Amino acid sequence: MGKNIPDKFISISLVEDNRFIRQGWVAALEAVPDFLVLSEYGSCEAALADPEIGQSDVIIMDIGLPGMPGTEGVGALLSRHPHLAIVMCTVHDEDDKIFTALSQGAIGYLLKSTPPAEFIQAIRITAAGGSFMSPDIARRVISTFHRQDQDAPKEERLDEKEIRILEELAKGKAYREVGEAVYLSIDGVRYRIQSIYRKLQVHTRSEAVAVGLKRRLIE
């Protein structure tokens, strides 16, 4: 009996300058039957120069790269390939860089010490349209920033339902799942999310979650 072939692969590209770390990632990811490591790059510049990176479902990117740092590489890649889901990786929980990368469009954040099972889970969640952040990173972000929402004009403050929706978005849930959690139709969820984006002055889910964390609206 031949080996079962998955109906659909999750294609992954890696942007990491440390060859040994990259090899470790490749070994772990290629052991997963439905994961396909599409390409590897040692810098943001190399990734940007290859149009085939746009075929990736998920990008794992180091934040401390030589040349163009990962915090800038996120925005540069997304400007060319807006559909990419980019997850940042770092050795240290660097507070300022975390928020910068998220505000540039990164969809998740992992420490390089993240266990393989959690690493794989993060890729699956991200490929399915969700967001993932290591608990250590999330706690660090929350403890760093102070609540700022009370200083905003009343018309710009999120109401209780909107905060609940933002919490569900931060968990990486799809619109249907958000609707089930807050008892709204998908259209109702979409309407509320547009209101959240307008009030927070953002354009994407990752930006909304990052601002929500910064203002300590969500945990």
C-alpha positions in Angstrom: 0.0 0.0 0.0 1.5 3.4 -1.0 1.8 6.3 1.3 -1.3 8.6 1.6 -0.8 11.8 -0.3 -2.6 14.9 1.3 -5.2 16.6 -0.9 -3.7 20.0 -0.2 -0.3 21.0 1.0 0.4 24.0 3.3 3.4 25.6 1.5 5.8 27.4 3.8 8.8 29.6 3.1 11.5 30.4 5.7 13.4 33.7 6.1 16.3 33.1 8.6 20.0 33.9 8.3 21.2 31.2 10.7 21.6 28.1 8.5 21.5 25.6 11.4 18.2 27.1 12.7 16.8 26.9 9.2 17.8 23.3 8.8 16.1 22.5 12.1 12.9 24.2 11.0 13.0 22.3 7.7 13.5 18.9 9.4 10.6 19.6 11.8 8.3 20.9 9.1 9.0 18.3 6.4 8.1 15.6 8.9 4.5 16.8 8.8 2.8 15.0 5.8 0.8 18.0 4.6 3.5 20.6 5.0 5.7 21.6 2.1 8.8 23.8 2.6 8.7 25.8 -0.6 11.8 27.9 -0.2 14.5 29.1 2.2 16.1 32.6 2.3 19.0 34.0 4.4 17.7 37.6 4.1 14.7 39.8 3.4 16.5 41.0 0.3 16.8 37.4 -1.1 13.1 36.8 -0.3 12.0 40.0 -2.0 14.0 39.2 -5.1 12.2 35.8 -5.7 8.7 36.2 -7.1 7.9 32.6 -6.2 7.7 33.5 -2.5 4.2 34.7 -3.4 3.1 31.1 -3.8 3.6 30.5 -0.1 0.7 30.0 2.3 2.8 30.9 5.4 6.1 32.8 5.8 8.2 32.2 8.9 10.5 35.2 9.3 13.3 36.0 11.8 13.0 39.5 13.2 16.8 40.0 13.6 18.0 39.6 10.0 21.2 41.2 8.5 20.6 44.0 6.1 16.8 44.7 6.0 15.4 43.7 9.5 12.3 41.5 9.7 10.3 44.5 11.0 10.8 46.2 7.6 10.7 43.0 5.6 7.1 42.3 6.7 5.8 45.5 5.1 7.9 45.1 2.0 6.8 41.6 1.3 3.1 42.4 2.0 3.3 45.4 -0.4 4.1 43.0 -3.2 2.1 39.9 -2.0 -0.7 41.2 0.2 -2.2 37.7 0.7 0.9 36.3 2.5 0.5 35.3 6.2 3.7 36.2 7.9 4.7 34.8 11.3 7.6 36.4 13.1 10.2 34.4 15.1 12.8 35.7 17.5 15.1 34.5 20.2 14.1 37.3 22.6 10.7 38.8 23.4 11.7 42.3 22.2 8.7 44.5 23.1 9.2 47.4 20.6 10.0 45.1 17.7 7.0 42.9 18.5 4.5 45.8 18.1 6.4 47.2 15.1 6.1 43.8 13.2 2.5 43.4 14.1 1.6 46.9 13.0 3.4 46.2 9.7 1.1 43.3 9.0 2.6 40.2 10.7 -0.1 37.8 11.6 1.7 36.0 14.5 4.7 36.0 16.7 6.7 33.0 18.1 9.8 32.6 20.2 12.4 30.3 18.6 12.3 28.2 21.7 8.6 27.4 20.9 8.1 23.6 21.1 7.7 21.8 17.7 4.1 20.9 18.4 3.2 24.5 19.1 5.2 25.7 16.1 3.2 23.3 13.8 0.0 24.4 15.4 0.8 28.0 14.8 1.3 27.3 11.1 -1.9 25.4 10.8 -3.9 28.2 12.5 -2.2 30.8 10.3 -2.8 28.9 7.1 -6.5 28.6 8.0 -6.8 32.4 8.3 -6.2 32.8 12.0 -3.6 34.4 14.1 -1.2 32.9 16.6 1.0 34.4 19.3 3.1 32.5 21.9 1.6 32.9 25.4 5.0 34.4 26.5 4.9 37.0 23.8 1.2 37.8 24.4 1.9 38.4 28.1 4.9 40.5 27.3 3.0 42.7 25.0 0.1 43.1 27.4 2.4 44.0 30.3 4.4 46.5 28.2 1.7 48.8 27.0 -0.7 50.9 29.1 -4.4 51.3 28.6 -5.0 54.2 26.3 -8.7 53.7 25.3 -10.0 55.9 28.1 -8.2 58.8 26.7 -9.9 58.5 23.3 -13.0 60.5 22.5 -16.2 58.7 23.4 -17.2 58.1 19.8 -13.9 56.4 19.1 -14.2 53.9 22.0 -15.1 50.3 21.4 -18.4 49.1 22.9 -18.6 45.9 24.9 -19.7 43.8 21.8 -16.8 45.2 19.7 -14.3 44.4 22.4 -15.7 40.8 22.6 -15.3 40.5 18.8 -11.7 41.8 19.0 -11.0 39.2 21.6 -12.3 36.5 19.4 -10.3 37.8 16.4 -7.1 37.7 18.6 -7.8 34.0 19.1 -7.5 33.5 15.4 -11.2 32.6 14.8 -12.9 32.9 11.5 -15.9 35.2 11.1 -18.3 32.3 11.4 -16.8 31.2 14.7 -16.7 34.8 15.9 -20.4 35.1 15.1 -21.2 31.9 17.0 -19.3 33.2 20.1 -21.0 36.6 20.2 -24.4 35.6 18.7 -24.2 37.6 15.5 -24.7 36.7 11.8 -21.6 36.8 9.6 -22.9 40.0 8.1 -23.3 41.4 11.6 -19.7 40.4 12.5 -18.4 42.1 9.3 -20.3 45.3 10.1 -18.9 45.4 13.6 -15.4 44.7 12.4 -15.6 47.6 10.1 -16.6 49.8 13.0 -13.6 48.4 15.0 -11.3 49.2 12.2 -12.7 52.7 11.9 -12.5 53.5 15.6 -8.9 52.0 16.0 -7.8 53.6 12.7 -6.5 50.4 11.2 -7.1 48.3 8.1 -6.4 44.7 8.9 -7.1 42.1 11.6 -3.5 42.0 12.7 -3.3 45.8 13.1 -6.6 45.8 15.1 -5.3 43.1 17.4 -2.0 44.9 17.8 -3.7 48.2 18.8 -6.1 46.3 21.1 -3.1 44.8 22.9 -1.3 48.1 23.0 -4.3 49.8 24.6 -4.9 46.8 26.8 -8.5 46.5 25.5 -7.8 42.7 25.2 -5.5 40.2 26.8 
